Amino acid sequence: MTKKSERNDPGKGAYRQMVRTLDGRPVEFHVDVSVEEVPAVRRLRRRARALEAALAALAADVNLSRGTRAQAARGLSHVSHPTEKTLDALVALRDDPQMGVQATYGVGSNVYRLRKDDPALAGRGLNELLNTLTTSQEERIRERALVALGNAGHPDSLPHLERSLGDPSPNVRAAAANAIRRVEGDDGDRLLARALGDTSPAVRRGAVEAMLERAPSQVLEAALGILITTEPEQSVRARAVQVVGTWWLEKPGVLRDSLQSVASYDASEDLRLMARNILAHP
């Protein structure tokens, strides 16, 4: 029987049901997304805002298992239409020793979804991340902020990503290169092309992986065509071949000459085979 207090406040009932359903069980939970393996979630799906409140309470409840809190924080990160309360809940969790990383990434994801629905709120979330990036003296904190900015894909972050490409830490530079992946436009392409010349293989790999989420362009094709045949690190070359294979679906024949060179001369038999498989598809 539903308690009177739960009828007056659906969030309380949702909270209690979710604790029983989720605590200690390795399942994914996303608001506004059907999770077929959790029947209780299906029943609660329509009460999205009440669920958001319950998710925020779950994520903040230090008496629950770390796994349950993490699932709730991920749920807040993936809300399809975040509100100010969603963003505030994630911002409040950023200093939590257990939830801080997921909460920071979630702020970036919220910003991405808010850019069109609520630009002002998206800007507030973006400023949270930029403030961390520009003020922190800790490499791991700057790197974390850059991962979140990559989730956000906000065009206003690009000047900050460019500055981070000059950071003394190769890990920070790699995160900055990868964070360009969702920022549309020629300026992002030019920064990625520049990052391919970094002395660190991690940075070059980060730039190549960002290209997996970008369409081919003249600038990117020229830079990747050179890297794919000159890059000393096999793992980076492999990612580059994967990018060409992805682009091939949209633009058949792209970088054909470079692929043929890999197929014939690359030191790795696996990469030669990858290139031949791509070339075999018209």
N, C-alpha and C positions, 0 to 999 in steps of 0.2 A: 504494500500500500504506500502511495506517495505521501510523504509528510507535508503538512500545511506549509511549513517554511520553504520547502522545495518547490511547491506550486507558486509561491510568491516570488521566489528567486530561482529560476531554472538553472542558474550557474551552480548552485549548491548541489542539486541532484546530479547534474552532469559531472561535477567534480568527483562525487562519491562513486558514481558508476565507473568513471574512467580509472580511478584508483584501483577498484576491484579488477577491472579488465586488463589494465596495462602493467600494474606493478610487478616487476620482476620478469616480464615476458618480452622476448626479443622481437617486437613487431614494429613496423613503421606506422606512424600516425600523421596524417596531414589533413587539416581542415579543408572542407570543400572538395575532398577527393575521396572516392569510395575505396575503402580498404576491405576487400571481400573476406579476408581471413579473420576479421574481428566483428562478429555480428552486432555487438553492443554499439560499436562505432557507427554502423549503418543506421541503427535506430535513432542515433543522436545527431545524424548528419545535418538535418534541417535546422537545428538550433545553433547555427554557426556562431553568432555573437556570444551566446551563452557558453559555447564550447571554447571560444577564445578566452573568456574570463577563466574558465576552468583550466585551460592549458597554462595560462599565466600563473595561476595558483599552484598547479602541479610543478611547474618549472622552478618556482621560488621556494617550494616546501623542502627544507633541508632534512626533514624526517623521512622522506621517501628515498628509495634507492636511486643511485646515480643514473642507472639505465632508464628508469621511469622519467626522471627529470630531463634527461637528454632527449627522450622521445617527445616530451612536451615542448621543449625548446625548438626542436626541429619542426614540430607542428606549427609553432608561431612563425617560424622562418618561411614556411611554405603556404601561409594563408593567401588565397587567391586575390583578395581585396583587403589589404591591411587597413587598419584604422589607426588613429592616434594612440589608442590604448594598446594596440598590438605593438607598435613601435616603442612606446614607452616601457612596456614590459620587457622587451629585449634590451633596451638601453639600460634599464635597472639591473639586468643580469650580467652586464659586461664586466663588472668587478667581482663577480662570484668566482671563487677559485675552481669550482667544478664546471660551471656553465659558461664561463667567460668567452671561451673560444667559439662555441656554437652560437652564442648570443651575438657576438661581433659579426660572424658570417651572416647571421639572420638579419641583422640591421641592413647589410648590403642587399640581401635578397628582397627585403621590404622596399628599399629605395627603388629597386628595379621595377617592382610592380606598381609603385606609387607615382612614377614619373609622369604618366598621363592622367591618372585619376586625381591626384592631389600633388601638383608640383611643389607647393610650398612645404608640405609635410615631407616630401622626398628630399627637398633641400635641407631640412632640419636634420634628417638622418644622415645625409651626405656630410654635413658639417661636423657631426659627431666623429665620423671616420677620419675626415681630413685633419681635424684637431689632433687626434691621436697620432696620425702619421707625421705631422709636422712638429709635434712637441716631444714625442717619446725619444729617450736616449737608448732604449733597449731594442736591439736588432729584432728579437722575436716579436715584439709588440708592433713594430713597424711592418714586419712581414705579415702579421695577422691582419693589420688594417688594410694592407694592399690586396690580400685575398678577398676581403669583404668588398673593397672597391671594385675588384673584378666582377664580383656578383652583381654589384650595382650598375655597372656599365653606363655611368652618368657622364655626359660630355664635359661637364665642368671639372671633372677629376683629371682630365688629360694633362694640364700643365703640371700638376703635382706628380703624376706618373712619370712625366718626362724628367723632372728633377730627381725622382727616385732611381731612374736609370743610371744616375751618376753616383749613387750611394757607394760607400767603401765596401759594403758587404755584398758578395755575390748572391747570397740567398735573397737579400732585399731586392737587388737588381732583377733577379729571376722572377720574383713575385710581381715586380712592377711590369716587366715585359708581358707576363701572362695576364695581368689585370687589364691590358688594353683590348682583350679579346672581344668585348661587347661594345666598345666605344666606336661608333660608326664614323666613317669618313676617311679622307685621304691623309689627314694628319696622323691618325693612328697607324695607317699603313706605313707611313714614312718612319715613324718611331720603331715599329717592329723590324723594318728593313735595317735600320741602324743597329738595333739590338743583336741582329745576326752577326755583327762584327765584334761583339764583346769577347774579351779574352777568356771568359769563363764558359765552359760547356753547359753549365746549369742555366746560364742566362740565355744562351743560344737555344737550348731546349725549350725554355719557357716561352720564347718568342715563337718558335715553331708550333708549339702546342696551342698558342693563341690563334694561330692561323687556321686551325681546325674549325673554329667558329666564325671564320670570315670568308667572304666570297673572294675569288681570285681577282686581282687587279694588276695593272701594268707594273706598279711598283713592287708588289709582293712577288709576282711571277719572276721578275728580273732578279730579285735578291735570292729567292729560293732556288732558282735555276743554277746559280753559282754555288750556293751552299751544298746542294745535293751531291755535287761531284768533287767538292774540295774539303768538306768537313772531316776532320780526323776522327771524331768520336762516332762509333758505329750506332750508338743509341740515338744520337741526334739525327744521323742520316736516315735511320729507320723511321723516325717520326716525320721527317721531311717527305719520304716516299709515301707515308700514310696520308699526309696532307694532299699530295698530288693525286692520290687515288680518290680522295673525297672530292676534290675539285673536278676530277675527270667526269664525275656523275653530272655535274652542272655544265661543264665546258669540255666536252670530249676532245682529246688531242692536246690539252694544255701541257706544256713542258715536255712534249714528246721526245725531243732531242736529248734532253737531260735524262729522261727515263731510259732511253735506249743506251746511253752511256753507262748508267748504273747496271742495266741488264747485262751488259757485255763485260764490264771492267771492274765493278765493285769487288773489294776484297772479300766481302761476305757472301757466301752462297745463298743464305736466306734472303738477303736484300736483292740479289740478282733475280731470284725466283719471284719475289714480290713485284719487282718492276716488270717482269715478263707477264705476270698475271694481269697487271693493269693494262699493259700494251695489247694484250689479247682481246680486250673488250673495245669495240669500236666507239 
